[in-house]
Amino acid sequence: MKPQTRLYRSEADWQKIIDQQADSNLPVSTFCEQQGIRYQSFYRWRKRLEVSATPEAVNMIDITSVVAIDPSVRWHIELDLGDGIKLNLKQA
């Protein structure tokens, strides 16, 4: 019996494989068997790519109206970013 050679696939290669499986409408196990792919690897890469493709929600606050109108107005803004990290903005 000949030892199986490991094939290196890039992140882009795995994304194509995952897209092909979705387009095929085949169960993952059947698709992987037909393609000669270990289904454990398929699931691991699908999970990894889902996590990296999901951007975190970004909430923007426009503070230009606070800081630009009257420079004599004192302002102090503190943003609590979690995990003990705070961003403080103070007028000089």
C-alpha positions as CSV (number, residue, x, y, z in Angstrom):
1,M,0.0,0.0,0.0
2,K,1.4,3.4,-1.1
3,P,1.5,6.1,1.6
4,Q,-0.9,9.0,0.9
5,T,0.8,12.2,0.0
6,R,-0.5,15.3,1.8
7,L,-1.7,18.1,-0.5
8,Y,-1.1,21.6,0.6
9,R,-4.1,23.9,-0.1
10,S,-4.2,27.6,0.5
11,E,-7.0,29.5,2.2
12,A,-8.2,30.5,-1.2
13,D,-8.2,26.9,-2.4
14,W,-10.3,25.9,0.6
15,Q,-12.7,28.7,0.0
16,K,-13.2,27.4,-3.6
17,I,-13.8,23.9,-2.3
18,I,-16.3,25.1,0.3
19,D,-18.1,27.1,-2.4
20,Q,-18.1,24.1,-4.8
21,Q,-19.7,21.9,-2.1
22,A,-22.4,24.5,-1.4
23,D,-23.2,24.7,-5.1
24,S,-23.2,20.9,-5.5
25,N,-26.1,20.4,-3.1
26,L,-24.4,17.2,-2.0
27,P,-24.0,16.3,1.6
28,V,-20.5,17.2,2.9
29,S,-19.6,13.5,3.4
30,T,-20.5,12.6,-0.2
31,F,-18.8,15.7,-1.7
32,C,-15.6,15.0,0.3
33,E,-15.6,11.3,-0.7
34,Q,-15.9,12.2,-4.4
35,Q,-13.2,14.9,-4.1
36,G,-10.8,12.8,-2.0
37,I,-11.0,15.3,0.9
38,R,-11.0,14.4,4.5
39,Y,-14.4,15.7,5.8
40,Q,-12.7,16.6,9.2
41,S,-10.4,19.0,7.2
42,F,-13.4,20.3,5.3
43,Y,-15.3,21.1,8.5
44,R,-12.3,22.7,10.2
45,W,-11.6,24.9,7.2
46,R,-15.2,25.9,6.8
47,K,-15.4,26.9,10.4
48,R,-12.1,28.8,10.2
49,L,-13.2,30.7,7.0
50,E,-16.6,31.5,8.5
51,V,-15.0,33.1,11.6
52,S,-12.5,35.1,9.5
53,A,-15.2,36.3,7.2
54,T,-17.5,37.6,9.9
55,P,-16.7,41.2,10.6
56,E,-17.6,42.5,14.0
57,A,-20.3,45.2,14.1
58,V,-18.9,48.7,14.0
59,N,-20.8,51.5,15.6
60,M,-19.7,55.0,14.6
61,I,-20.3,58.1,16.6
62,D,-19.9,61.5,14.9
63,I,-18.3,63.8,17.4
64,T,-17.4,66.6,15.0
65,S,-20.4,68.6,16.1
66,V,-19.1,68.5,19.7
67,V,-15.5,69.5,18.9
68,A,-15.8,71.8,15.9
69,I,-18.4,74.4,16.8
70,D,-17.0,76.3,19.7
71,P,-13.4,75.6,20.8
72,S,-14.0,77.4,24.1
73,V,-16.5,74.7,25.1
74,R,-14.8,72.1,27.3
75,W,-15.5,68.5,26.5
76,H,-14.4,65.2,27.8
77,I,-15.3,61.9,26.1
78,E,-14.6,58.5,27.6
79,L,-15.2,55.3,25.6
80,D,-15.2,52.0,27.5
81,L,-13.9,49.4,25.0
82,G,-14.2,46.5,27.4
83,D,-11.6,44.4,29.1
84,G,-10.5,47.4,31.1
85,I,-9.6,49.4,28.1
86,K,-10.8,53.0,28.0
87,L,-10.3,55.7,25.5
88,N,-10.3,59.3,26.8
89,L,-10.6,62.3,24.6
90,K,-10.1,65.7,26.3
91,Q,-10.0,69.2,24.8
92,A,-6.6,70.7,25.4
